[in-house]
Amino acid sequence: MCGIVGAISLGSPSINVDYAKPMADKISHRGPDDAGYLFFHTGARHQKKISFYLNLTDEKFKKINDTLPTIESQSIQRELHHHDYDLYMGHRRLATIDLTSAGHQPMSDLSKNIWVTYNGEIYNFKEIKNELQKYGHKFISNTDTEVIIYAYIEWGIDCIKKFNGMFAFALYDNFRKKFYLCRDRYGIKPVYYTITPLKQTFIFASEIKSILEYKEYTPELDKEALLEYFTFQNIITNKTLHRNILILEPGHYLEIDLLSKKIEKFQYWDFDFSEPENIRDEREYIEELDRLFTKAVERQLVADVEIGSYLSGGIDTGSIVAIASKHFQKSNAILKTFTIGFDLTSASGIELSFDERAKAEYMSYLFKTEHYEMVLKSGDMERCLPFLVYHLEEPRVGQSYPNYYAAKLASKFVKVVLSGVGGDEIFAGYPWRYYMAINNNNFDDYVDKYYGFWQRLIPNREIRNVFAPIMNEVQHVWTRDIFKEVLSRSNIAKKMNLDAKSNNISPEEYVNLSLYFEAKTFLHGLLVVEDKLSMAHGLEVRVPFLDNQLVDFAQKIPVKFKLGNLAEVVKMDENEIAKKQKTSDGKMILRKTLSKYVSEDIHKAIKQGFSAPDASWFRGESIEFVKRKLFNNNAKIYKYMDKDAVQRLVNEHLKGEKNRRLFIWSLLNFEEWCEIYGANNDK
């Protein structure tokens, strides 16, 4: 797991080499174990085959790579500024597989013409490596990075369809003068890019802050993305809050032809939830699901460093720990597990169930793990907010500070941790959300209902008031159209007549549409949060539920085996998470499959999210913090949002009239973002 950065000159003769090291240094937290820099004069500008390069390391890591010159040396600096280099690839390494210098990146083939800088883990790399060796390819390391290179040489860029894992990588083919930027199926590993308007420099990086270090980019707030976020508590397009900085969508890759300067984006994979034509007996689905889940967990235990696991008290992480602990015990090792709890002194109502430490401790006892936990209080949110927002770079789904502390805790003991992210989204774990997917007359009727539910922060009737200061600039943005566009890309929607006033689409297919939407948007947001906040602590997070074989199978499990009673799914508000109304429904087949690993009270437990008791804290222990931030006339958010409209909505929460915990968290997050990233966003 690592961080990648780079730049390609599409207009000027050369990139600015002075920005190269600061770009990589800015994400040193992602890779504290090594650093590498590749500068290429590709010859593409001169339409010639002559090319040359510099492959460098950092003075700090010279002892690891003693054959490479360092970027800080005076002779190298003279060389860098004497020639034109039109391509740069940088890398910061978190070593988890093959800890030797053979894993240094950027890495090349033996001819030094195929180069890659890579962030991620490919869990089936040994199988692919064996296949490549049969074709005559030879390897000098035990890394999955080298497998990417020779897989590309053998199969071209289609090799990414063979990779079962998480990745974001840049690959340069000097033979063909082609550059590729690739991202995994689900978006577990992020990568961002932009093109500077003046010099036409293509810049990419694992994190936005590295792009900001390339000073040709002019920071500016994307007001359209801001409107999108405060509608969905997420950005569901490929925009970010940083104008013209885009995130590469999951299941996509970019191809740049350095000769023609043509940039194309291709989609190589997409979710396809749909009802199977021939439904098998439930027992068959359970047996296959058990086999694939066990294999997925075991596959992701491959590493040359110690692996731990989150343990929340629920069925997802509980089952992962059950399987992983057995694997550890075979080698007389002990699995380390980590839980975040909450101080419930001032909590009330449904929030009293938010602390799952007792369940986690019980499972730790059952599975014989070495268990660690941290208890969060209201002040912990206030203290971590500047660090969290800095690393998150833009607000995303949920109240993410518990994730920050979970990663901080785990990183003290292990370098890799397993997470249960993905189980809910793939197996229909949010039954109250699918309420809007039932009894619809047509597609637009469904879109209206479902869109109404996903206005998590500000309903349409309030948008114009809240964003009055910038409404003239964003009035052309219709978030319902953005919402519908996501749904329209699904295979189910493509089969439907979207303009028909009626259709014969079943409730099950509408639920599958909802699953598609949530996998494309909500899950993606969760994965971005998980990546940023774990890597902030130099921690790699692996997600067994997003194993390729497991996902391919799960998508085709009939809805009736995922939801216990589709006619009785309950209507709930996301602000009232864990409301106890028939919410023990959802991912029923997963519960049945995993019942052999966890106790009955766990696999039949009522569904609740990983959430702190913020509704009470915002009205109680954190009320002064909320007022100091949001009732401050000099708050930076009021350049974009109307103070009176915002404060009226916040007061509804403080007075107990409405639960607006998500809205208040998002406001606090955005205010902190403005203070950290908004200083130069005054356009």
N, C-alpha and C positions, 0 to 999 in steps of 0.2 A: 504494500500500500504506500502511495507516494503522492507527490505533487508534480504536475507538469506545467511548463510555460513555453512560449515561443512566439516568433514573429516571422512574417514573410513580406518582403517588399514587392508590391504589385505595381508600384509607380516609380518611386525614387530609385536611384541606382543601388542604394544600400539601406539596410535597417540601421537604426541607431544603436550601436553596440554598447553604449554607456548605460542603457536601460536594462541590459541583459541580466547582470548579476542582481541588481535590486529587485527585479521581478521574481527571481528564484528565492532570494533571501526573505521576501515578504511572506512566503509560505514555508519557511523552514520548520514550522511546527508540524507540517505534514510529513516531513522527512528529515529527521535529525541525524540520520546515520551516514549520509553521503550526499555529495552534490556533483553535478556534471553539466557541462556546457558544450554544445556543438554549434560551430559557425561554418556555414557553407557558402562558397561562391559557386553557384550551380551552373553557371554558363548559359542559363536559359535566356537571360536578357540579350546576350550577344548571338543567340541561336547557334551556339557552338557546343561541342562535346567536352571542351576543356573545363574541368572543375577542380576545386581544391577545398580543403576544409581544415579547421582547427578543432581538435577534440581535447577538452580541458577539464580539470578538476579545480577544487577549491583548496587554498592553502591549509585550511582547517583539516582537510581529509587527505592531505598529501601522503601520509603514512599508509593509507589504504590503497592508493593508486599511485605508487611511486614511479611508474613509467610515464605518467601524464604530466604535462606542464600545467602550471596553475594560472588561473585567469588574472590573479593579482600581479604577476611578475611584469617587470618593466618591458622586457623583450616581447612578451605576448601582447601587452597593451600597444606597443608600437606596431606590431604586426596587424592587430585588429583595426587600427586606425589608418593603416597604410593601404589596405585593400578594401574593395567593396564586397560585403557579405550580404546576400539577399535572403538568407534563411537562417534562423536561429532556433534551436531546440534546447530547453533546459530541463533539469530534473532535480528533485530532492527525494531522497530514498528513505523509506521506513522498511528496513530489512526484515522479512518474515520467512522467505524461502531462499535457500542458498545464501548464507550470510557472508560469503567470501567476496573478494573484490571482483569475482567473475560476474556478479550481479550488477556491476556499475552501469549506469545509464547516463546519456543516451547510448544505446547498444546497436551494433551493426552486424551484418553477416561478414563472412571472411573477406569478401571483395571490397568492403567498406562503401558499398553503394546503396544498401538498404538500411535505413536507420529508424529507430523507434524510441520514443519516450513514453512511458506507460505507467498508469496508475490503476491498480486493481489486483485481482486474483482470478486465475482461470483454473477451476477445480479439476477439470478433466485434461489438464495439460500433459499428464504422463501418458494417457491413452493416445492423444494426438501425436506426442513425441514418438511413441512406438510405431505409429503408422508412418510418420515421416522418415524414420530410420529405415523402414522397409523400402522406401523410395530412394534411399541412398544418402540422405542428409545426415551430416555429422554435427555433433553438439560439443561445446567446450564448457558448458555450465549446466547446473541443475535447475535453472530458472524457468518460469513460465514465459518470461520476456523473450527469451531466445526462441521459444516455440512459436510465438507470434510471427517473428521474422521469417522463419522457414515455412510456416504455414502460408504466409503471404506469397513467398516465392513459389510454392507448389500450387496454390489454388487462387492466387490473386486476392482481391479485397473481399471476395465471397468467403474467405476463411473465417470471417467473424461469425458466420452462421453456425460454425462448428463449436464456438467457444461457449462453454457452460460456466458462467461466472459473472463477475462484476468488473467493468473496465471502462476507462476512458484513455485513449492513446492517440498519439500523432505518429504517422509513419511517412517517411520520405523515400521515394523511389528515384534514385538519381539516373537510372537507366532510361526511365520513361518521363522524367521531370514531372512526376505527379506527387502531390501531397494529399494525405488523408487525415481527417480528424474523425474519430469513431467513438461511439458511446454504446454501452450495453443495452440489452433488451428493455430493461425496466427502469433504467436511470438511477441505478444504485450509486454510480460514480458520476459526479457532475463535471462538465467542461463548458467554458464560456468563450465567446469570441466577439470581435468587433472589427470594423474596417475604418481606419482614420480617414476623414474626408479629404484632407489636404494632400497628404503624401501617399494615400492608398496603401497603408500598411495593415496587413491582416494580423491580428494579435489574438492569441488564445492562452488560456490558463485554467487550472483547476479551480481557482478562486478569482473573484472579481478584483480583489485588492491588488493582485499582480498586474492586471491590465491597467489599473490606475497608476501603476509605477511607470508605465510607458507613457511619457508625458505628452506625446502627440495626441492622446485621447483627452478631450475636454469634458470634464464631469458635468452632468446635467440630469436633473430628476425627470423620469418618464412619467408624466402626469396621467397618461392613459393606463399605465401599469398600476399606478396608485389607485385609480378608480376601480380597477379590476380587483386589487387586493382587498379594498374595503367593501367590496360586494361579497366575495367568496372566502375571505381570510386566506387567500391563496392567489397566485398568479398562474392562470391555467393556459395562457399562450406561452410562447418562448421568450417573451419580454422579461426584463428585470426592472427594478426601480432605477437603474442606471441607464439612461437613454442611449440607445444604439448598442448596448451590450446585451447580447442574446445568449440564452442557454441552448446548447444543442439538444434536441429532443431525444428521448429514449428511443432505441431501435433505429437510429439514423446515423448516417455518416456524411461528411462533406468531402468532396473531391475538388482539388485545385490543380488545374493544368498551368504549370509555371510558364509554358511557352505562349499560350493564348490568353492567360490570366482569367480564364473562365472558371467560375465557381458553381458547382452543382451540389444539390442536397438530395440524398436518396434515403428512402425508408426500406429497411431490409426485414423488419419484423413488426408485428402489431398483435395486441390482444385479440382473441376471438372467442368470447363467451357465447355459447349457443347450445340449444337443446339437441342432444344426439338423436339421430333418426331411429336407432334401435336401442331402447333403454334396457340395460341388463339388471339382474337381480342386485339389490343393495349390497348383499354379502360380497359379491364380486368386486364392487367398487371399494368396499372397506378393505378387503385383502390387498388389492393393488395399491391403494392409498397408503396402507401400512408399510408395504415394501418400498415404495418410492420415498416416503418420508424418512424412513430409517436410513436408506441409501443417501439421501440428501444431507442429513446431519453428518453421517460418517465421512462423506466426500469433503465436507467443509472443515474437517478436523486435521487436514494436512497442513503442517507448518513446521518450521525449524525453531519456533519460539513457543512459549507457553500460551495456551488458549484457555479462556474462561468463558462464562456465560452470564447474561442477565437472568434474573429470576424474579419475576414480578408477582407471583402468586396465582397466575392464571394458567390456563391449559396450554397455551402456545409455548411459553418459555419453560413451563414445567415438563412438557414432553421432550423438548430439546435437551434439557438437563438430564432427564431420565436416560435417554439414549447415549448422550455424550459421557455421562458418568460411568456407564458400563464399559465404554471404550477405554476410559482412563484406568479403570480398575484392572483391566486385562494386563496393563503394563505396570501395575502397582503404583499408579499415580493418583493424585486427588484433584478433582476438578474444583476450581475456585468459582464461586457465584456471588452476584452483587445485586442488592436490592435498595431502592430508594423508598423511604417512608415519609410520612408527614405528621407534624405536630397538630393534633386535632383539638387542642385545648379550647380554641375559639370557634371550632367548626359546629355546624348544626345540620339537622335534616339528613339529606342524602349524602352529604359530605363525610359523615361519620364512617362511611364504608370505604373511603378512599385509601386508607392506610392498609396495605396488604402484607405487612411484615410478618404477621403471625402465620399466614398461609405459606409464605416463602420460607420461613424458618422451619416449618413442618416438612416441607418438601426437601429442604437441605438435609434434614435429619434422615428422611427416607432414602435419599440418594447418596448420602455420605459425602457431601461436598464441604469444602472449606469456605464458610459463608461470611460475607462482609455486608454491612448496611450503613446507610447514612440517613439521618432524620432531618428533613427540611422544615424550617420555620419561615414565617412571613418575611422576615428581614433578609433571608437568603436570596429571594427574588430581587430585592432592591440592590443587594450588593453585587450580584453577578451580571446585572443588566448591561452595563457598559461592555464587559468582556463578551457576553453572549451576542450582543448586536454587532460588535466588531467582527466576530468570527462568522456569524450567520450571514452578514452582508446585506440582507434584505429580509423583511418579515415573511414568514411562511406559515403553514398550518399549525394550529394548536398553541398551547402555552408551553414553550419548549425548554424552559429553564430546568425542569426536572431531568431532562435528557442531558443537559450540560453537566449537572452534578453526578449523574450516573456514570458518564464517561470519565469525569475527573476521579471518581472513586476507583473504577476498574483499572484505569491507567497506572495507578500506583502499584498494581500487582501483576498485570499481564499486558501483553502487547496486542493481543487479538481477543475479541469477545463475540459470542454468538447472541443474536437478537431474534425476537419473535415477530418482527415487522413483516407484514405481508399476509399473515394468516387470516386476518379479518377481511382484507380486501379480496382475496382469492376465493374464500369459502363463505362469503356472505355473513360476516360477523356483526353487521349493524342493522338488525331487523327493522328498527324504527325508521331507517332511511328509506326502505323499500315500500313504505306505506304509500308514497307518492307514485309508485309504479303500478298500482292496481286499479282496475276498472276505468280505463281511459278509452275514450271514443276514437281517438286518432293520435298521431305522433305529436302534433302541436299541442293537443290537450295534455299529453304526458310531459312535454317540455315545459309548459307553463307551470304545472304542479311541482315538478322536480326543481325547476329553476327557483320557484318561490321558497322551497325548502333550503336551497343552497345559498340564499342571501343571508349569510350567517352573521354579518356585522351590521350592515345598514340596508334596510328594505328600500325598494325603489322610490317609495313615496318620500323618503328622507334624503335621498342622494342629492337632489338639487339644492336643498337647504344646506346640507353639510359641506358641500363642495362649491358653494357660491363664489368664493374668490377666484376659482379657476374654471368655472362652468363653461364659460365661452370657449375655452380651449379644448374641452373634452365632451362638448354636447353632441358631437357626432358619434361618440362611443356608445354602443348599445350592448350592455353586458349579457343580455338575453341572447343576442346573436352569437356572441363569443361562446356562450354555454351550448347553444344548439349546434354550433359548428363542431365541437368536440364529439357530440353524440352522432352527428351525421357522418363522421368518418368510420364508424363501426361497421363491421360486415352485416350486422343485423339491419341497421338503418339503410344500408345500400340495397338490401333486398326488398325494402318496403317502398311503397309509393308515398313519398313524404308529403305530396300535395293532396293526397286523398282525404276526403272529409270523414271517411270511416275506413277501418281495416279489420283484418281478422287476426291481428297479433295478439297472442295470448298473454296473460299476466306474467307467465314464466319468462317469456321473451323480453317483456318490459323490465323485469328484474335483471335479466342478463345485460340489457342496455345500461341499467344503473351500475352494475358491476364493472362494465367497460368504462363508464365515465369515471368512477372512483379510482380504478386502477390507473387511468391516464392522468388524473389530476390530484386527488387526495393522497394516494399512495406515493406518487412522485414527490409531492411536497414533504411527506414524512421522510422519504429517503434522502432528500437534500438536507433536511434538518439533521438527520442521523449522521450523514457524512461530515457535515461542517463541524458539528459539536463534538464528535468523537475525534476527528483529526486535529481539532484545536488542542487536544491533549496527546497527540501522537498515538492514537489508539485506532486499530482497524476493527470495524464491525462487519460481521458476516451474517447473512440472512438466509438460513436454510429453506424457508418457505418459498423463496424465489429461485429455487433450483429449476432449470429448464424442463427437465422431464416431469417434475412434480406439477409445475404450472400448466404444461401442455395437457396433462391428464385432468387436473382440477377444473380447467375451463369447460370440459365436456361432461362434467358430472351434472345430472339433472337438478334443476332448482328444487324439486320436491324433496331431494335428499339433503339439501343445504338448509332449507327453511322448514321447520316442523309443521307449520300451518299457515300457508300464505294468506288465507282469508282473515287471519287474526293478528297480523303484524301490527304493531302499535304505533300511533303517532306520538312523536316526542320532539322536544326542542333540544338542539345540540348544547345549549347552555345548561340544560338539566340532565347532563350525562349521568348515567347510573340510576336513573329513575326506575324503580322496581315495578314495572308493569309488563309481565310476560317477556322480559328481556333475557330470559334463559333460553330463548329461541335463538336461531342463527348458528351457522356452521355446524349443523347437527351431525352430518356425516363425519366431520373432523372430530367432534366430541366422542362419537361412538368408536372411531378408529383409535383414538388416543386414550380411551378409557382404560386400556390395559397398562398404561404407563403412570397414570395419576389416580388419586383416590376419587370416589364418587362425588364428594362435596366440591372437588375442583372441576371435574369435567362437566358437571351439571350446574356450575355456578352461574349466577346472574352476570351478564356482560357489563363491564365498565371500562372506561379508558384510563390511561396513565395520566391522571390529572390531580393537581393540588386543590385544596379547598379555597380557591381564590375568591369565589363569590363572597364568602364570609370575611376573608382577609381584606378585601377591598373596602368592605364596609366597617371593618374594625381595626386590626393592628396595622394595616397598610394605608388607612384612609388619609393620613397626613401626607404620606408619600404621593398618593394619587392626586391630592389637592395641590401639593407643591409643584407637581409636574404639569397637570392639566388645567388648573385654575390660575395659572401664571399668565398674565397678559403678554409677557415676552416669550411665551412658548413658541418654538419655531414652527410647529405644525399649523399655526394659525395664519401662516402665509398662504397655505393651500386649503385650509378648512375654516369654516365659519365658527368663531369662538362661541357665540350664543347657542347655536344649534348643537355643537358638540357637548357643551357643558349641560345643556338641558337633558340630553340623553344620559350623560354620566350621572347626573343628579337622580334620575329615575332609579338607577341602581343603588346609589348611596342611601336613598330613602326607603329601599326595599320594595319599590313599586314594580320593577322589572329586574330580571337577571341579565345583565349585560357584561358578564365577566369577560367574554371573548372580545368584545368591543373595547373595553378598558385596557385589557392586555395589549391589544393591537395599537391603541393610541400611545401607550407607554413605549412600546417597541418603536413606533414610528418617530416619536419625539427624540428618543435616543439615537435613532438612525440619522435624523436631521443634524444632531449635534456632532456625530462622528463623521458622516459621509456627506452631509449637506452643505458644508461651508463653502464649497465651490459650485453648488448647484443653484445659483441664484438667478438663472436665466428664466 
